[in-house]
Amino acid sequence: MAVLMVSGTGTEIGKTVVTSAVAAAALAAGLSVAVLKPAQTGVGPDEPGDAAEVGRLAGPAVTTVELARYPEPLAPDTAARRAGLPTVSPERIAEAARELALSHDLVLVEGAGGLLVRFDEAGHTLADAARLLGAPVLIVAPAGLGTLNSTALTAEALRARGLTSPGVVIGSWPAEPDLASRCNLADLPSVSDLPLLGAVPAGAGALPPAAFRTAAPAWLAAPLHGTWSAQAG
């Protein structure tokens, strides 16, 4: 798993914090880690983006790379078009990931929003870059009502494209989970036919970085270099 794509079932569901946790757990396991953000949207030229946030939380040992930045909080294709800036092709994403993989044990490629968000004028998505790389796609999903459908659709879209996934991570697990969230711990693996590989606590991104790094392995299952289990979680 030299390259692992990270995609959400939607936006604002904790994808960057999950990427940070996976990076921190891998570092704690002794791996060298790089994080690639192909397209950052909704951030100004001098503002920190998602890659910088991963570096802040997971630590300076993480190599972070951003390929393109667009000021408006829109899908990369739309944001690029409105800004009059070049889009990012799946070939460029794959090339950058391969280059990072030459010098790192694990390269995490964090997408924008959901799996099928458009990156360029031709309608290419993170799935196209994953196919070029032969890379698995980790699915980040919300905890509560509605997540079963969106997670099942994302898993189905991956299989339809001949792609694999190591599993699903809940991006923001509430301190007091409601009935739907508790039931989803059992139901997410059933509807997606994928293992549940972790649950990152809500608000984890607000922890001091040192505390975040210490806690991260406990939020993730063994395939992601952690100690979490659905039964214990």
Backbone hydrogen bonds in HBPLUS format (Angstrom, degrees):
<---DONOR---> <-ACCEPTOR-->    atom                        ^
c    i                          cat <-CA-CA->   ^        H-A-AA   ^      H-
h    n   atom  resd res      DA  || num        DHA   H-A  angle D-A-AA Bond
n    s   type  num  typ     dist DA aas  dist angle  dist       angle   num
A0107-VAL N   A0002-ALA O   2.65 MM 105  6.00 145.2  1.77 150.4 162.8     1
A0004-LEU N   A0107-VAL O   2.81 MM 103  6.17 162.9  1.84 166.2 169.2     2
A0109-VAL N   A0004-LEU O   2.97 MM 105  6.24 159.8  2.01 141.8 146.8     3
A0005-MET N   A0136-PRO O   3.00 MM 131  6.18 164.5  2.02 167.5 162.4     4
A0138-LEU N   A0005-MET O   2.77 MM 133  6.03 164.3  1.80 161.7 156.2     5
A0006-VAL N   A0109-VAL O   2.79 MM 103  5.89 157.6  1.84 155.5 150.0     6
A0111-GLY N   A0006-VAL O   2.98 MM 105  6.07 178.4  1.98 165.3 165.5     7
A0007-SER N   A0138-LEU O   2.93 MM 131  6.16 173.5  1.94 176.7 177.2     8
A0140-VAL N   A0007-SER O   2.78 MM 133  6.06 155.3  1.84 149.1 155.6     9
A0008-GLY N   A0113-GLY O   3.26 MM 105  5.73 153.0  2.34 159.2 152.1    10
A0009-THR N   A0140-VAL O   2.99 MM 131  6.34 131.4  2.23 172.0 170.4    11
A0018-VAL N   A0014-GLY O   2.93 MM   4  6.12 156.8  1.98 153.8 160.7    12
A0019-THR N   A0015-LYS O   2.88 MM   4  6.12 160.3  1.92 147.6 153.4    13
A0020-SER N   A0016-THR O   2.92 MM   4  6.14 153.2  1.99 142.6 150.1    14
A0021-ALA N   A0017-VAL O   2.89 MM   4  6.16 151.7  1.97 144.7 152.4    15
A0022-VAL N   A0018-VAL O   2.85 MM   4  6.15 164.1  1.88 160.1 163.3    16
A0023-ALA N   A0019-THR O   2.95 MM   4  6.13 159.4  1.99 146.9 152.9    17
A0024-ALA N   A0020-SER O   2.86 MM   4  6.07 159.6  1.90 147.8 153.7    18
A0025-ALA N   A0021-ALA O   2.87 MM   4  6.06 162.1  1.90 153.1 157.6    19
A0026-ALA N   A0022-VAL O   2.98 MM   4  6.10 157.1  2.03 146.0 152.4    20
A0027-LEU N   A0023-ALA O   2.92 MM   4  6.14 158.0  1.96 150.0 156.2    21
A0028-ALA N   A0024-ALA O   2.93 MM   4  6.15 156.0  1.99 145.2 152.0    22
A0029-ALA N   A0025-ALA O   3.04 MM   4  6.28 131.9  2.28 135.8 148.3    23
A0029-ALA N   A0026-ALA O   3.09 MM   3  4.99 129.4  2.35  92.2 106.0    24
A0031-LEU N   A0026-ALA O   3.00 MM   5  5.46 162.6  2.03 151.8 146.7    25
A0030-GLY N   A0027-LEU O   2.91 MM   3  5.11 158.9  1.95 108.8 114.2    26
A0105-ASP N   A0032-SER O   3.02 MM  73  5.11 124.3  2.34 115.0 129.6    27
A0106-LEU N   A0032-SER O   3.05 MM  74  6.37 147.8  2.15 158.3 167.6    28
A0063-THR N   A0033-VAL O   3.09 MM  30  6.46 166.9  2.10 148.5 149.5    29
A0034-ALA N   A0106-LEU O   2.92 MM  72  6.38 152.8  1.99 156.6 164.8    30
A0108-LEU N   A0034-ALA O   2.84 MM  74  6.24 164.5  1.87 158.9 160.3    31
A0035-VAL N   A0063-THR O   2.69 MM  28  6.13 156.9  1.74 165.6 174.0    32
A0065-VAL N   A0035-VAL O   2.90 MM  30  6.30 153.3  1.97 164.1 169.0    33
A0036-LEU N   A0108-LEU O   2.74 MM  72  6.09 164.9  1.76 162.2 167.5    34
A0110-GLU N   A0036-LEU O   2.94 MM  74  6.29 145.8  2.06 155.4 166.4    35
A0037-LYS N   A0065-VAL O   2.80 MM  28  6.17 166.5  1.81 164.1 168.8    36
A0067-LEU N   A0037-LYS O   3.06 MM  30  6.48 155.8  2.12 147.7 152.8    37
A0040-GLN N   A0068-ALA O   2.87 MM  28  6.16 169.8  1.88 148.5 150.7    38
A0070-TYR N   A0040-GLN O   2.77 MM  30  6.22 157.0  1.82 161.4 168.8    39
A0042-GLY N   A0070-TYR O   2.92 MM  28  6.32 120.1  2.29 138.1 155.0    40
A0042-GLY N   A0072-GLU O   3.11 MM  30  4.25 124.5  2.43  96.5  94.2    41
A0047-GLU N   A0044-GLY O   3.24 MM   3  5.29 166.7  2.26 109.6 113.4    42
A0053-GLU N   A0049-GLY O   3.04 MM   4  6.35 147.7  2.15 145.2 154.9    43
A0054-VAL N   A0050-ASP O   2.93 MM   4  6.28 152.9  2.01 152.1 158.8    44
A0055-GLY N   A0051-ALA O   3.00 MM   4  6.33 158.8  2.05 147.2 153.0    45
A0056-ARG N   A0052-ALA O   2.86 MM   4  6.12 148.3  1.96 144.4 153.3    46
A0057-LEU N   A0053-GLU O   2.97 MM   4  6.18 165.7  1.99 152.7 155.3    47
A0058-ALA N   A0054-VAL O   2.77 MM   4  5.69 164.8  1.79 156.4 161.1    48
A0059-GLY N   A0055-GLY O   2.91 MM   4  5.12 136.9  2.10 121.4 132.3    49
A0062-VAL N   A0059-GLY O   3.14 MM   3  6.07 172.3  2.15 127.4 129.9    50
A0074-LEU N   A0072-GLU O   2.87 MM   2  5.68 131.8  2.10 110.7  95.7    51
A0079-ALA N   A0075-ALA O   2.80 MM   4  5.92 171.0  1.81 167.6 170.7    52
A0080-ALA N   A0076-PRO O   2.85 MM   4  5.87 158.8  1.89 147.9 153.4    53
A0077-ASP N   A0118-ARG O   3.15 MM  41  5.61 153.8  2.22 139.8 134.2    54
A0081-ARG N   A0077-ASP O   3.02 MM   4  6.19 162.4  2.05 147.6 152.6    55
A0082-ARG N   A0078-THR O   2.97 MM   4  6.17 164.9  2.00 154.0 157.7    56
A0083-ALA N   A0079-ALA O   3.06 MM   4  6.14 143.1  2.20 139.1 148.8    57
A0084-GLY N   A0080-ALA O   2.94 MM   4  5.94 114.0  2.38 140.2 156.1    58
A0085-LEU N   A0080-ALA O   2.96 MM   5  4.96 161.6  1.99 145.9 147.1    59
A0084-GLY N   A0081-ARG O   3.23 MM   3  5.12 150.6  2.32  96.6 105.3    60
A0093-ILE N   A0089-SER O   3.15 MM   4  6.51 158.7  2.19 150.4 156.1    61
A0094-ALA N   A0090-PRO O   2.88 MM   4  6.07 165.2  1.90 150.5 154.5    62
A0095-GLU N   A0091-GLU O   2.89 MM   4  6.04 157.9  1.94 144.9 151.4    63
A0096-ALA N   A0092-ARG O   3.01 MM   4  6.17 162.6  2.04 148.6 152.6    64
A0097-ALA N   A0093-ILE O   2.96 MM   4  6.20 159.4  2.01 151.2 157.2    65
A0098-ARG N   A0094-ALA O   2.90 MM   4  6.07 161.5  1.93 151.8 156.8    66
A0099-GLU N   A0095-GLU O   3.04 MM   4  6.23 156.7  2.10 146.2 152.4    67
A0100-LEU N   A0096-ALA O   3.07 MM   4  6.33 158.3  2.12 147.0 152.3    68
A0101-ALA N   A0097-ALA O   2.91 MM   4  6.11 148.4  2.01 146.1 155.5    69
A0102-LEU N   A0099-GLU O   3.28 MM   3  5.45 147.0  2.40  99.8 108.9    70
A0103-SER N   A0100-LEU O   3.12 MM   3  5.75 152.7  2.19 114.3 121.0    71
A0117-VAL N   A0114-GLY O   3.39 MM   3  5.69 166.4  2.41 116.2 115.4    72
A0119-PHE N   A0124-HIS O   2.75 MM   5  5.68 165.8  1.77 170.8 171.1    73
A0123-GLY N   A0120-ASP O   3.03 MM   3  5.52 162.8  2.06 115.5 120.1    74
A0128-ASP N   A0125-THR O   3.01 MM   3  5.40 133.0  2.24 105.6 117.0    75
A0130-ALA N   A0126-LEU O   2.91 MM   4  6.21 157.4  1.96 152.3 159.2    76
A0131-ARG N   A0127-ALA O   2.96 MM   4  6.17 150.3  2.05 143.0 150.4    77
A0132-LEU N   A0128-ASP O   3.10 MM   4  6.38 155.8  2.16 144.8 150.6    78
A0133-LEU N   A0129-ALA O   3.06 MM   4  6.28 148.4  2.17 146.0 154.5    79
A0134-GLY N   A0130-ALA O   2.79 MM   4  5.74 123.7  2.11 140.1 155.6    80
A0135-ALA N   A0130-ALA O   2.99 MM   5  5.01 154.2  2.06 142.5 146.3    81
A0137-VAL N   A0164-THR O   2.93 MM  27  6.36 152.6  2.00 140.3 147.2    82
A0139-ILE N   A0167-GLY O   3.15 MM  28  6.37 175.0  2.15 162.8 161.5    83
A0169-VAL N   A0139-ILE O   2.85 MM  30  6.31 156.1  1.91 160.9 168.3    84
A0141-ALA N   A0169-VAL O   2.95 MM  28  6.23 159.4  1.99 150.1 156.3    85
A0171-GLY N   A0141-ALA O   2.87 MM  30  5.77 158.0  1.91 147.7 155.0    86
A0147-THR N   A0144-GLY O   3.18 MM   3  6.03 161.3  2.22 145.3 148.1    87
A0151-THR N   A0147-THR O   2.92 MM   4  5.83 155.3  1.98 146.3 153.1    88
A0152-ALA N   A0148-LEU O   2.99 MM   4  6.02 159.9  2.03 143.3 149.3    89
A0153-LEU N   A0149-ASN O   2.93 MM   4  6.13 158.6  1.97 152.4 158.4    90
A0154-THR N   A0150-SER O   3.07 MM   4  6.19 154.7  2.14 137.6 144.2    91
A0155-ALA N   A0151-THR O   2.95 MM   4  6.18 164.9  1.97 153.2 157.1    92
A0156-GLU N   A0152-ALA O   2.91 MM   4  6.04 154.5  1.97 145.5 153.0    93
A0157-ALA N   A0153-LEU O   2.88 MM   4  6.07 154.3  1.95 146.3 153.3    94
A0158-LEU N   A0154-THR O   3.02 MM   4  6.30 152.4  2.10 147.7 154.6    95
A0159-ARG N   A0155-ALA O   3.11 MM   4  6.39 165.3  2.13 149.4 152.4    96
A0160-ALA N   A0156-GLU O   2.93 MM   4  6.11 156.3  1.99 149.9 156.8    97
A0161-ARG N   A0158-LEU O   3.06 MM   3  5.29 140.5  2.22 102.0 113.4    98
A0163-LEU N   A0158-LEU O   2.88 MM   5  4.98 163.3  1.91 149.0 143.7    99
A0162-GLY N   A0159-ARG O   3.01 MM   3  4.98 165.4  2.03 108.3 111.3   100
A0168-VAL N   A0195-PRO O   2.93 MM  27  6.34 154.9  2.00 157.5 165.4   101
A0197-LEU N   A0168-VAL O   2.63 MM  29  5.56 166.0  1.65 155.7 160.9   102
A0170-ILE N   A0198-GLY O   2.98 MM  28  6.18 168.3  2.00 139.2 137.1   103
A0200-VAL N   A0170-ILE O   2.96 MM  30  6.21 165.4  1.98 168.9 164.4   104
A0173-TRP N   A0200-VAL O   2.69 MM  27  5.69 167.4  1.71 144.8 149.4   105
A0202-ALA N   A0173-TRP O   2.83 MM  29  5.09 158.2  1.88 133.9 128.0   106
A0182-ARG N   A0178-ASP O   3.04 MM   4  6.32 164.2  2.07 157.0 161.4   107
A0183-CYS N   A0179-LEU O   2.93 MM   4  6.15 161.7  1.97 154.5 159.6   108
A0184-ASN N   A0180-ALA O   2.90 MM   4  6.04 145.2  2.03 145.6 155.7   109
A0185-LEU N   A0182-ARG O   3.37 MM   3  5.64 146.7  2.49 101.9 110.1   110
A0186-ALA N   A0183-CYS O   3.11 MM   3  5.74 135.2  2.32 113.3 122.4   111
A0187-ASP N   A0183-CYS O   3.03 MM   4  6.23 155.1  2.09 142.9 150.7   112
A0188-LEU N   A0184-ASN O   2.87 MM   4  5.36 163.6  1.90 140.0 141.2   113
A0191-VAL N   A0187-ASP O   2.96 MM   4  6.20 165.7  1.98 166.7 168.0   114
A0192-SER N   A0188-LEU O   3.06 MM   4  6.00 155.4  2.12 151.8 158.3   115
A0193-ASP N   A0189-PRO O   2.86 MM   4  5.26 131.7  2.10 131.7 141.4   116
A0221-ALA N   A0197-LEU O   2.81 MM  24  4.85 158.6  1.85 135.8 132.6   117
A0199-ALA N   A0219-TRP O   3.01 MM  20  5.52 142.3  2.15 147.5 159.2   118
A0204-ALA N   A0201-PRO O   3.11 MM   3  5.52 146.7  2.22 139.2 135.9   119
A0206-ALA N   A0203-GLY O   3.00 MM   3  5.51 158.4  2.05 115.1 122.0   120
A0207-LEU N   A0204-ALA O   3.07 MM   3  5.49 165.7  2.09 114.5 118.9   121
A0211-ALA N   A0208-PRO O   2.95 MM   3  5.36 117.6  2.35 112.5 127.7   122
A0212-PHE N   A0208-PRO O   2.94 MM   4  6.18 157.5  1.99 157.4 164.5   123
A0213-ARG N   A0209-PRO O   2.96 MM   4  6.20 164.8  1.98 155.7 157.9   124
A0214-THR N   A0210-ALA O   3.13 MM   4  6.32 154.6  2.19 143.3 150.1   125
A0215-ALA N   A0211-ALA O   3.02 MM   4  6.15 157.0  2.07 148.7 154.4   126
A0216-ALA N   A0212-PHE O   2.92 MM   4  5.87 145.7  2.04 154.0 162.5   127
A0218-ALA N   A0215-ALA O   2.93 MM   3  5.68 141.9  2.08 128.2 137.9   128
A0219-TRP N   A0216-ALA O   2.94 MM   3  5.39 161.1  1.98 118.3 124.6   129
A0220-LEU N   A0217-PRO O   3.39 MM   3  5.48 162.8  2.42 104.2 109.2   130
A0227-THR N   A0217-PRO O   2.81 MM  10  5.96 152.2  1.89 143.6 144.7   131
A0228-TRP N   A0220-LEU O   2.76 MM   8  4.92 158.5  1.81 133.1 129.0   132
A0224-LEU N   A0221-ALA O   2.91 MM   3  5.63 152.1  1.99 123.5 132.1   133
A0226-GLY N   A0221-ALA O   3.03 MM   5  4.67 150.4  2.12 117.2 117.6   134
A0225-HIS N   A0222-ALA O   2.85 MM   3  4.81 151.5  1.93 120.8 117.4   135
A0233-GLY N   A0229-SER O   2.66 MM   4  5.79 154.0  1.73 154.5 163.9   136
